[in-house]
Amino acid sequence: MPYKNTEELPDSVKNHLPEHAQAIFKEAYNHAWEEYARPEDRRAGESQEAVASEVAWAAVKKLYVKDEATGQWHKK
């Protein structure tokens, strides 16, 4: 389900990503949710939620990198 605001994001996103990265995640997720609404537009067996989440994380990773020691994300 698309997110109306960043407060609705999962804790795994809110607790580790900076605000800007959260906004990127939300926008990318919502766009992918719409783009991959039809099952034939997704890989076999993948849910709409899984695809949208993959797209959102890929968008975040373009500008942010995860500090493996702390689990926090920082701008590249």
N, C-alpha and C positions, 0 to 999 in steps of 0.2 A: 504494500500500500504506500502511495506517495506520502512524503512528509510535508506538513504545512510550514513548519519552522524547525530550527535546530534543536529546540527543547525536546522535540519528539524523537530525535535520533536515538539509536540504541546506546546504552551505557558504554559499550566497548568503543564507540566513536566519541561520545561526549567526554569521556574520562581521559582520553589519550591525545586527541587532536586539538590543536589551537583553533580558535574561533574561525579564522579564515579557511582553514582546511575543512572544518565542519560545514561551512557554507558551500565549499566546492563539492563535498560529498553529497550534500542534500540536492544540489542542482543537478549533478550528474546522475544520481539515483533516480530522481523524478523524470528526467529526460529519458533515461534508459527504460524506465517503467512503461512509458508511453510507446517508445520505439519498439520494444520487444513484447508488446501486449499479445500478439498472435503467436500461438505455439509453433507455427511453421517458421517463424522468424528466429527461433531459438534452437540450440543444439538439442537433439533428441533427449528427452527426459529431464531437461533443465527447467526449473521453475522460473517464473517471471521475477520473483524476489531474488533468487540466486544470481541471475544474469544482471539485474539492476545493481546488486551489491558488488559484483565483480567489476562492472563498469565504473562505479563510484570509487572503489579503491584504486583502480588504475588511474583515474583522474587525479586523485590525491597524490599518488606516487610520482606524478609528473613534476610536482613542485615541492614535495616534502619527502623526508627520509626518516625512517624509524631508528631511534637510538636503542639498540638491543639491550643495553645495560639497564635502562630505565623504563623502556616501553613507550616513551613519549616520542612524538613526531616533531621534527624541526624543519624549517625551510632549508632547501638545498643551498 
